[in-house]
Amino acid sequence: EVNGGLGVYAVASTLGSLEALLEFLKTSKIPVSAVNIGPIHKKDVIKASIMHEFKPEYATILAFDVNVVKEAELQAKESQVKIFTAEIIYHLFDKFTAYMADVRREQQEKAASTAVFPVICQISSPDHVWCRGGGGDPILVGLAVKEGTLKRGTPLCVERRGMKDPDTGMQAYLDIGRVMSMEVDRKPAEAVKAGKSAAVKIDAVTSIAYGRQFDHTYPLYARVTRKSIDAIKEFFKEDLSKDDWALLLKLKKQYGVI
């Protein structure tokens, strides 16, 4: 099914093989924006390159049982269009699927600093505060993860008790810093799930210190924003459980994120 919108460019040697390719791409849920029959020419590459403006990963030609003329190869390099060729449809699918997995990984790496996984933690005990922060020092504390998943890079905040946010009229929050590193049983960890504890190093905001603006009675929340929620939805949707989505919604309401 050719939608004329977002999708790959499909080319085959004959009308029959093009129909077979389109049917296969449809069942594989790969959208197709345009098609052609015969060898791949420069004009095909130029058409496919239009996708760079909308969805760059679809600036791709899937070619079944056809040749690529030299001029088209040069144009593809210049306009950064990927051409996948194969004489067996399944091989074409395998190549494109591997390519899309690589694209996805790259997108996730780029979005990792924006996407914030929902989490609520608590300082496990006043005895588990090894560095209080302030004056540029990090905060080093033992944290118990109550809900969600604590990840390296998560920005954390606490309530400004007794204060309202001037913009929303809701509870105000104070950003304390991002998680720099974590250790579980003295081994580095990238993520810590609910029910587990970790020694956590926080790159604290200069003016923030444990004992000054907050103590062990304050829960620490992941600071989610509209931008961070959009990044999660677009690039990490499948990484969140049902409980994680419920917690994300709860934090979104808590901060008055629209």
Residue, then its C-alpha position, 0 to 999 in steps of 0.5 A: e500500500v503506497n501512502g504518498g506520505l511517510g515511508v520508504y521508496a520501493v523498486a522492483s524489476t517487474l510489476g509482478s515482483l513490485e506487487a509481491l514486494l508491496e504485499f510483503l512490506k505491508t504485512s511487515k508494517i513498513p510504510v511505502s511513500a512511492v514506487n518504481i519499476g526497473p533499474i534505480h536511476k538518479k531521479d529515484v534517489i532524489k525522490a527518496s531523499i525528500m524523506h530527509e525533511f520528514k523522517p530521515e530513516y525513511a530516506t531509503i530505497l528497498a530494491f528487489d531484483v534490480n540494478v543500481v546505475k552508477e549515477a544513482e550510486l553517486q547521488a545516493k552517497e551525496s544525498q545520504v540515501k541508503i539503498f538496500t538491494a536483494e534478490i530475495i524479499y526476505h533478505l531485503f527485510d532483514k537488511f532494513t530491519a537491522y538498519m532500523a534497529d541501528v537507527r533506533r539505538e542512535q536515536q535512543e542515545k541522542a534522546a537519553s539525556t532528555a528522556v527521564f524515567p519516572v522514579i520516587c526514592q527515599i534516603s535510606s537513613p540519615d547514617h547513609v549520607w556520606c557527602r552533603g553537597g554544597g559549594g560544588d561538592p556532589i551529594l553522596v547518599g544511600l537511596a531506596v527506590k520506592e517506585g519506578t526505576l532510578k537511572r544514571g542521568t536522572p534529574l532529581c527534585v524535592e518538595r519546597r515544603g510550604m511553598k507554592d509554584p507561582d506559575t501553577g499554584m501547585q506544590a513547588y519543587l526544588d531541583i537538586g541535581r542529576v544522578m552521576s553514578m550508582e553502586v549496588d553491592r559496590k558494583p557500578a549500576e546503570a539502573v536500579k528498580a523499585g525495592k532495591s537500594a543503591a549508593v548514589k552520587i548526585d551532581a548537586v546544584t551548587s547552592i543545594a546541600y543535604g541538611r539545608q534544603f532537605d533531609h532524609t524525610y523528603p522523597l526524591y522525585a524524578r523531575v519530568t517535563r513535557k519535553s522529557i515525556d515526549a522523548i520517553k513516548e517517542f524513543f523508550k515506549e517499550d521500556l516502560s511497564k504498566d506501573d511505570w506509565a502510571l507513575l509517569l502520569k502521577l508525576k506529570k499531574q504532580y508537577g502540573v505538566i500540560 
